[in-house]
């Protein structure tokens, strides 16, 4: 699973998301800062932080908690329901 956390510099919600990911014991993930990337800013600007599974092409928008992250990690793209 190739995970990416899209975030911003100096983002309180992004800091909270990092705490949730640590508490959920998420395996390695890449942090991508969208501040200086026009295409990413357009896609994620109002949504960050966003956890993305590149392999399954799934995204989990904030707010999320430990349980929701764990469900996201184990479900396939057909079976994940964030609600």
C-alpha positions as CSV (number, residue, x, y, z in Angstrom):
1,X,0.0,0.0,0.0
2,X,1.5,3.3,-1.1
3,X,0.2,5.9,1.4
4,X,0.5,9.7,1.0
5,X,-0.6,12.4,3.5
6,X,-1.4,15.6,1.6
7,X,-0.9,18.5,4.0
8,X,0.2,22.1,4.4
9,X,3.0,23.9,6.2
10,X,1.8,25.3,9.6
11,X,-1.5,23.4,9.5
12,X,-3.0,22.6,12.9
13,X,-5.3,20.0,11.4
14,X,-2.4,18.4,9.6
15,X,-0.5,18.1,12.9
16,X,-3.6,16.4,14.4
17,X,-3.8,14.0,11.5
18,X,-0.1,13.1,12.0
19,X,-1.0,12.3,15.7
20,X,-3.9,10.1,14.6
21,X,-1.7,8.2,12.1
22,X,0.9,7.6,14.7
23,X,-1.8,6.4,17.2
24,X,-3.2,4.1,14.5
25,X,0.3,2.8,13.8
26,X,0.1,3.5,10.1
27,X,3.0,1.9,8.2
28,X,5.3,4.2,6.3
29,X,3.7,7.0,4.3
30,X,4.9,9.9,2.3
31,X,4.1,13.5,3.4
32,X,3.4,15.8,0.5
33,X,3.0,19.5,1.1
34,X,0.7,21.1,-1.4
35,X,1.6,24.8,-0.7
36,X,3.9,25.2,-3.7
37,X,2.2,22.8,-6.2
38,X,-0.6,24.5,-8.2
39,X,-2.2,21.2,-9.3
40,X,-2.2,19.8,-5.7
41,X,-3.4,23.1,-4.3
42,X,-6.3,23.0,-6.7
43,X,-7.2,19.4,-5.9
44,X,-6.6,19.4,-2.1
45,X,-6.6,23.1,-1.1
46,X,-9.8,23.0,1.0
47,X,-9.6,19.4,2.0
48,X,-6.2,18.9,3.7
49,X,-5.2,16.8,5.4
50,X,-6.1,13.9,3.1
51,X,-4.7,10.4,3.4
52,X,-4.4,8.8,0.0
53,X,-3.9,5.1,-0.9
54,X,-2.3,5.5,-4.3
55,X,-2.4,1.8,-5.1
56,X,-6.2,1.5,-4.4
57,X,-6.9,5.1,-5.6
58,X,-8.8,5.9,-2.4
59,X,-8.8,9.0,-0.3
60,X,-9.7,9.7,3.3
61,X,-10.5,13.3,4.1
62,X,-10.2,14.9,7.4
63,X,-11.7,14.6,10.0
64,X,-10.6,11.0,10.7
65,X,-9.8,9.1,13.9
66,X,-7.8,6.0,14.7
67,X,-10.7,3.6,14.1
68,X,-11.6,5.2,10.7
69,X,-7.9,5.1,9.6
70,X,-7.6,1.4,10.6
71,X,-10.8,0.6,8.6
72,X,-9.4,2.5,5.6
73,X,-6.2,0.5,5.8
74,X,-7.9,-3.0,5.8
75,X,-10.7,-2.4,3.4
76,X,-10.4,-2.6,-0.4
77,X,-11.7,0.3,-2.5
78,X,-15.1,-1.5,-3.0
79,X,-15.6,-2.1,0.7
80,X,-14.6,1.1,2.4
81,X,-17.4,3.3,3.6
82,X,-16.2,6.3,5.7
83,X,-19.7,7.0,7.0
